[in-house]
Protein backbone atom coordinates (compact mmCIF):
# COMPACT_ATOMS: atom_id res chain seq x y z
CA UNK A 1 0.00 0.00 0.00
CA UNK A 2 1.45 3.39 -1.01
CA UNK A 3 2.03 6.18 1.51
CA UNK A 4 -0.37 9.20 1.50
CA UNK A 5 0.85 12.37 -0.21
CA UNK A 6 1.64 14.08 3.11
CA UNK A 7 4.51 13.89 5.60
CA UNK A 8 4.74 10.77 7.72
CA UNK A 9 7.03 9.89 10.60
CA UNK A 10 9.19 6.76 10.55
CA UNK A 11 9.70 5.80 14.15
CA UNK A 12 12.62 3.46 13.50
CA UNK A 13 14.65 6.33 12.02
CA UNK A 14 12.99 9.18 13.92
CA UNK A 15 12.65 11.07 10.65
CA UNK A 16 9.87 12.63 8.62
CA UNK A 17 9.37 11.52 5.01
CA UNK A 18 7.01 12.28 2.15
CA UNK A 19 6.31 10.58 -1.19
CA UNK A 20 5.80 12.94 -4.16
CA UNK A 21 5.26 11.53 -7.67
CA UNK A 22 6.67 8.19 -6.61
CA UNK A 23 9.86 9.66 -5.16
CA UNK A 24 10.59 9.56 -1.42
CA UNK A 25 12.00 12.72 0.23
CA UNK A 26 13.75 12.92 3.64
CA UNK A 27 12.33 15.94 5.51
CA UNK A 28 14.46 15.62 8.64
CA UNK A 29 13.67 14.92 12.32
CA UNK A 30 11.98 18.25 13.22
CA UNK A 31 8.22 18.29 12.58
CA UNK A 32 7.96 22.05 11.98
CA UNK A 33 10.92 22.08 9.59
CA UNK A 34 9.57 18.95 7.88
CA UNK A 35 6.24 20.69 7.14
CA UNK A 36 8.06 23.75 5.77
CA UNK A 37 10.13 21.59 3.43
CA UNK A 38 7.03 19.67 2.43
CA UNK A 39 5.18 22.83 1.33
CA UNK A 40 8.32 23.97 -0.47
CA UNK A 41 8.48 20.74 -2.43
CA UNK A 42 4.78 20.89 -3.28
CA UNK A 43 5.17 24.45 -4.56
CA UNK A 44 7.84 23.42 -7.11
CA UNK A 45 6.61 22.87 -10.70
CA UNK A 46 6.37 19.24 -11.68
CA UNK A 47 9.52 18.06 -13.41
CA UNK A 48 9.02 16.17 -16.67
CA UNK A 49 11.03 12.99 -17.11
CA UNK A 50 13.94 13.29 -19.56
CA UNK A 51 12.99 12.55 -23.17
CA UNK A 52 13.54 9.00 -24.32
CA UNK A 53 16.31 8.61 -26.90
CA UNK A 54 14.81 7.45 -30.24
CA UNK A 55 17.54 4.83 -30.48
CA UNK A 56 16.55 3.30 -27.14
CA UNK A 57 12.99 2.73 -28.34
CA UNK A 58 14.07 0.52 -31.26
CA UNK A 59 15.88 -2.79 -31.18
CA UNK A 60 18.45 -3.86 -33.76
CA UNK A 61 16.03 -6.30 -35.33
CA UNK A 62 13.37 -3.53 -35.54
CA UNK A 63 15.70 -1.44 -37.71
CA UNK A 64 16.48 -4.38 -39.99
CA UNK A 65 12.81 -5.31 -40.38
CA UNK A 66 11.77 -1.75 -41.25
CA UNK A 67 14.55 -1.53 -43.84
CA UNK A 68 13.72 -4.87 -45.46
CA UNK A 69 10.01 -3.96 -45.60
CA UNK A 70 10.94 -0.76 -47.44
CA UNK A 71 13.47 -2.55 -49.65
CA UNK A 72 10.92 -5.17 -50.70
CA UNK A 73 8.61 -2.41 -51.96
CA UNK A 74 11.13 -0.08 -53.57
CA UNK A 75 14.10 -2.15 -54.75
CA UNK A 76 14.62 -4.91 -57.30
CA UNK A 77 13.81 -8.41 -56.08
CA UNK A 78 17.42 -9.60 -56.46
CA UNK A 79 18.67 -6.64 -54.42
CA UNK A 80 16.10 -7.31 -51.71
CA UNK A 81 16.92 -11.02 -51.53
CA UNK A 82 20.69 -10.41 -51.43
CA UNK A 83 20.34 -7.90 -48.59
CA UNK A 84 17.89 -10.11 -46.73
CA UNK A 85 20.27 -13.08 -46.95
CA UNK A 86 23.25 -11.14 -45.56
CA UNK A 87 21.25 -9.43 -42.83
CA UNK A 88 19.64 -12.68 -41.72
CA UNK A 89 23.04 -14.36 -41.64
CA UNK A 90 24.25 -11.64 -39.26
CA UNK A 91 21.13 -11.76 -37.07
CA UNK A 92 21.45 -15.53 -36.72
CA UNK A 93 24.96 -15.01 -35.32
CA UNK A 94 24.07 -12.08 -33.04
CA UNK A 95 23.64 -13.08 -29.39
CA UNK A 96 20.79 -10.64 -28.74
CA UNK A 97 18.99 -9.25 -31.84
CA UNK A 98 16.53 -7.53 -29.46
CA UNK A 99 19.21 -5.31 -27.93
CA UNK A 100 18.42 -1.55 -28.12
CA UNK A 101 20.13 0.34 -30.91
CA UNK A 102 21.92 2.37 -28.21
CA UNK A 103 23.75 -0.81 -27.17
CA UNK A 104 24.77 -1.88 -30.68
CA UNK A 105 28.48 -1.41 -31.40
CA UNK A 106 30.88 -1.96 -34.33
CA UNK A 107 32.62 -4.80 -32.48
CA UNK A 108 29.46 -6.90 -32.84
CA UNK A 109 30.10 -6.92 -36.59
CA UNK A 110 33.90 -7.04 -36.59
CA UNK A 111 34.16 -10.02 -34.23
CA UNK A 112 31.61 -11.96 -36.29
CA UNK A 113 33.32 -11.24 -39.62
CA UNK A 114 36.74 -12.15 -38.20
CA UNK A 115 35.45 -15.66 -37.55
CA UNK A 116 35.11 -16.16 -41.33
CA UNK A 117 38.69 -16.03 -42.51
CA UNK A 118 37.78 -17.56 -45.87
CA UNK A 119 35.68 -14.54 -46.86
CA UNK A 120 37.34 -12.27 -49.39
CA UNK A 121 37.90 -8.56 -48.81
CA UNK A 122 35.17 -7.71 -51.31
CA UNK A 123 32.65 -10.07 -49.68
CA UNK A 124 33.41 -8.64 -46.23
CA UNK A 125 32.85 -5.16 -47.61
CA UNK A 126 29.49 -6.23 -49.02
CA UNK A 127 28.43 -7.72 -45.68
CA UNK A 128 29.31 -4.52 -43.79
CA UNK A 129 27.49 -2.38 -46.37
CA UNK A 130 24.38 -4.55 -46.07
CA UNK A 131 24.37 -4.10 -42.28
CA UNK A 132 25.07 -0.35 -42.39
CA UNK A 133 22.36 0.51 -44.92
CA UNK A 134 19.37 -0.14 -42.59
CA UNK A 135 20.81 2.17 -39.92
CA UNK A 136 21.64 4.91 -42.45
CA UNK A 137 18.07 4.66 -43.73
CA UNK A 138 16.69 4.82 -40.19
CA UNK A 139 18.56 8.10 -39.65
CA UNK A 140 17.12 9.58 -42.85
CA UNK A 141 13.58 8.59 -41.84
CA UNK A 142 13.99 9.92 -38.30
CA UNK A 143 13.71 6.62 -36.42
CA UNK A 144 17.11 7.22 -34.82
CA UNK A 145 19.36 10.28 -34.58
CA UNK A 146 22.65 8.60 -35.42
CA UNK A 147 23.85 5.28 -36.75
CA UNK A 148 25.93 3.44 -34.14
CA UNK A 149 28.08 1.86 -36.89
CA UNK A 150 28.47 4.73 -39.35
CA UNK A 151 32.24 4.98 -38.79
CA UNK A 152 32.94 1.26 -39.16
CA UNK A 153 35.75 0.93 -41.70
CA UNK A 154 35.22 -1.36 -44.70
CA UNK A 155 37.90 -3.39 -46.49
CA UNK A 156 38.91 -2.16 -49.97
CA UNK A 157 37.28 -3.63 -53.07
CA UNK A 158 39.38 -6.29 -54.73
CA UNK A 159 39.75 -5.97 -58.47
CA UNK A 160 38.32 -8.91 -60.38
CA UNK A 161 41.46 -10.45 -61.82
CA UNK A 162 39.90 -13.52 -63.42
CA UNK A 163 39.43 -13.15 -67.17
CA UNK A 164 38.31 -16.13 -69.23
CA UNK A 165 40.46 -16.49 -72.33
CA UNK A 166 39.15 -18.11 -75.52
CA UNK A 167 41.08 -21.30 -74.66
CA UNK A 168 39.66 -21.37 -71.13
CA UNK A 169 36.20 -20.73 -72.54
CA UNK A 170 36.49 -23.72 -74.85
CA UNK A 171 37.39 -25.89 -71.85
CA UNK A 172 34.40 -24.59 -69.85
CA UNK A 173 32.00 -24.98 -72.77
CA UNK A 174 33.11 -28.52 -73.58
CA UNK A 175 32.65 -29.58 -69.96
CA UNK A 176 28.89 -29.55 -70.69
CA UNK A 177 27.07 -31.46 -73.38
CA UNK A 178 25.60 -29.57 -76.31
CA UNK A 179 22.16 -28.22 -75.38
CA UNK A 180 22.77 -28.24 -71.63
CA UNK A 181 20.71 -25.37 -70.12
CA UNK A 182 23.70 -24.01 -68.19
CA UNK A 183 25.96 -24.20 -71.23
CA UNK A 184 23.37 -22.28 -73.26
CA UNK A 185 23.17 -19.58 -70.60
CA UNK A 186 26.96 -19.19 -70.43
CA UNK A 187 27.43 -19.30 -74.18
CA UNK A 188 24.82 -16.61 -74.71
CA UNK A 189 26.69 -14.41 -72.20
CA UNK A 190 30.03 -15.20 -73.91
CA UNK A 191 28.62 -14.18 -77.31
CA UNK A 192 26.86 -10.99 -76.18
CA UNK A 193 28.78 -9.74 -73.14
CA UNK A 194 25.58 -9.27 -71.13
CA UNK A 195 25.52 -9.26 -67.35
CA UNK A 196 24.69 -12.53 -65.54
CA UNK A 197 21.57 -10.97 -64.01
CA UNK A 198 20.45 -9.84 -67.46
CA UNK A 199 20.68 -13.24 -69.12
CA UNK A 200 18.77 -14.75 -66.18
CA UNK A 201 15.94 -12.22 -66.57
CA UNK A 202 15.39 -12.32 -70.34
CA UNK A 203 11.73 -12.94 -71.07
CA UNK A 204 9.99 -13.64 -74.35
CA UNK A 205 8.58 -10.09 -74.35
CA UNK A 206 12.13 -8.68 -74.38
CA UNK A 207 13.16 -10.55 -77.53
CA UNK A 208 13.14 -8.78 -80.91
CA UNK A 209 14.26 -11.48 -83.35
CA UNK A 210 13.57 -9.32 -86.41
CA UNK A 211 16.14 -6.82 -85.11
CA UNK A 212 18.50 -9.50 -83.69
CA UNK A 213 18.45 -8.05 -80.20
CA UNK A 214 17.01 -8.23 -76.70
CA UNK A 215 15.67 -5.02 -75.15
CA UNK A 216 14.99 -4.34 -71.48
CA UNK A 217 12.80 -1.23 -71.03
CA UNK A 218 14.25 1.63 -69.02
CA UNK A 219 12.39 0.71 -65.82
CA UNK A 220 13.86 -2.82 -65.94
CA UNK A 221 17.43 -1.91 -66.89
CA UNK A 222 20.33 -1.38 -64.52
CA UNK A 223 20.22 2.20 -63.25
CA UNK A 224 16.70 2.63 -64.71
CA UNK A 225 17.83 5.57 -66.89
CA UNK A 226 17.95 4.16 -70.42
CA UNK A 227 16.76 0.96 -72.12
CA UNK A 228 19.31 -1.85 -72.16
CA UNK A 229 19.88 -3.31 -75.63
CA UNK A 230 21.69 -6.65 -75.98
CA UNK A 231 22.80 -7.30 -79.55
CA UNK A 232 23.00 -10.93 -80.60
CA UNK A 233 25.55 -12.73 -82.74
CA UNK A 234 24.16 -15.47 -85.04
CA UNK A 235 25.26 -18.12 -82.53
CA UNK A 236 23.59 -16.27 -79.64
CA UNK A 237 20.42 -15.98 -81.70
CA UNK A 238 20.37 -19.71 -82.38
CA UNK A 239 20.73 -20.45 -78.66
CA UNK A 240 18.02 -18.01 -77.66
CA UNK A 241 15.62 -19.24 -80.35
CA UNK A 242 16.09 -22.80 -79.13
CA UNK A 243 15.22 -21.68 -75.62
CA UNK A 244 12.19 -19.55 -76.51
CA UNK A 245 8.98 -20.60 -74.83
CA UNK A 246 5.38 -19.45 -75.06
CA UNK A 247 5.96 -16.79 -72.44
CA UNK A 248 8.01 -15.97 -69.37
CA UNK A 249 11.72 -16.52 -68.86
CA UNK A 250 13.82 -17.79 -71.76
CA UNK A 251 16.69 -19.41 -69.84
CA UNK A 252 15.64 -22.01 -67.28
CA UNK A 253 17.27 -25.03 -65.67
CA UNK A 254 16.46 -28.66 -66.46
CA UNK A 255 13.46 -28.55 -64.14
CA UNK A 256 12.07 -25.48 -65.87
CA UNK A 257 12.89 -23.26 -62.90
CA UNK A 258 14.55 -19.81 -63.10
CA UNK A 259 18.31 -19.63 -62.65
CA UNK A 260 19.32 -18.05 -59.36
CA UNK A 261 22.78 -16.72 -58.40
CA UNK A 262 23.03 -19.54 -55.86
CA UNK A 263 22.19 -22.22 -58.45
CA UNK A 264 24.74 -20.81 -60.89
CA UNK A 265 27.41 -20.73 -58.19
CA UNK A 266 26.67 -24.38 -57.39
CA UNK A 267 27.25 -25.31 -61.04
CA UNK A 268 30.60 -23.51 -60.99
CA UNK A 269 31.53 -25.30 -57.77
CA UNK A 270 30.82 -28.66 -59.42
CA UNK A 271 32.78 -27.54 -62.48
CA UNK A 272 35.74 -26.83 -60.21
CA UNK A 273 35.81 -30.52 -59.27
CA UNK A 274 36.42 -31.30 -62.95
CA UNK A 275 38.76 -28.48 -63.95
CA UNK A 276 40.43 -27.57 -60.67
CA UNK A 277 39.60 -23.86 -61.12
CA UNK A 278 36.64 -21.93 -59.70
CA UNK A 279 35.12 -19.67 -62.35
CA UNK A 280 32.34 -17.11 -61.97
CA UNK A 281 29.58 -15.92 -64.27
CA UNK A 282 30.94 -12.38 -64.32
CA UNK A 283 34.30 -13.69 -65.57
CA UNK A 284 32.52 -14.63 -68.82
CA UNK A 285 31.57 -10.97 -69.26
CA UNK A 286 35.15 -9.90 -68.53
CA UNK A 287 36.31 -12.39 -71.13
CA UNK A 288 33.98 -10.83 -73.70
CA UNK A 289 35.32 -7.32 -73.05
CA UNK A 290 38.96 -8.39 -73.16
CA UNK A 291 38.44 -10.43 -76.32
CA UNK A 292 36.70 -7.62 -78.18
CA UNK A 293 39.28 -5.02 -77.17
CA UNK A 294 42.12 -7.28 -78.31
CA UNK A 295 40.29 -7.92 -81.58
CA UNK A 296 40.55 -4.19 -82.26
CA UNK A 297 37.07 -2.88 -81.38
CA UNK A 298 37.26 0.64 -79.97
CA UNK A 299 36.49 0.96 -76.30
CA UNK A 300 33.35 3.08 -76.82
CA UNK A 301 31.79 0.40 -79.02
CA UNK A 302 32.66 -2.32 -76.52
CA UNK A 303 31.26 -0.18 -73.70
CA UNK A 304 27.99 0.27 -75.60
CA UNK A 305 27.72 -3.47 -76.29
CA UNK A 306 28.17 -4.16 -72.59
CA UNK A 307 25.56 -1.63 -71.50
CA UNK A 308 27.88 1.07 -70.10
CA UNK A 309 26.91 4.73 -70.65
CA UNK A 310 30.49 5.67 -71.53
CA UNK A 311 33.98 4.21 -71.66
CA UNK A 312 35.06 5.25 -68.16
CA UNK A 313 34.21 1.96 -66.48
CA UNK A 314 35.77 -0.01 -69.32
CA UNK A 315 39.05 1.91 -69.09
CA UNK A 316 39.25 1.43 -65.32
CA UNK A 317 38.26 -2.23 -65.05
CA UNK A 318 39.93 -3.55 -68.20
CA UNK A 319 43.22 -1.69 -67.98
CA UNK A 320 44.91 -5.11 -67.86
CA UNK A 321 44.47 -5.39 -71.64
CA UNK A 322 47.46 -3.09 -72.07
CA UNK A 323 49.53 -5.25 -69.74
CA UNK A 324 49.85 -8.06 -72.26
CA UNK A 325 53.30 -7.81 -73.83
CA UNK A 326 52.44 -10.06 -76.78
CA UNK A 327 49.31 -8.06 -77.55
CA UNK A 328 51.15 -4.72 -77.49
CA UNK A 329 53.99 -6.01 -79.65
CA UNK A 330 51.56 -7.41 -82.22
CA UNK A 331 49.87 -4.01 -82.41
CA UNK A 332 53.25 -2.35 -82.82
CA UNK A 333 54.38 -4.47 -85.76
CA UNK A 334 50.92 -4.55 -87.32
PyMOL commands that set and color helices and strands:
alter all, ss='L'
color gray80, all
select helices_A, chain A and resi 31-43+54-57+60-74+77-93+101-103+106-114+121-141+166-174+181-192+196-201+204-206+209-211+218-220+234-243+261-275+281-294+299-306+312-317+319-323+325-333
alter helices_A, ss='H'
color red, helices_A
select strands_A, chain A and resi 8-10+15-20+23-28+207-208+213-216+228-231
alter strands_A, ss='S'
color yellow, strands_A
deselect
rebuild
show_as cartoon
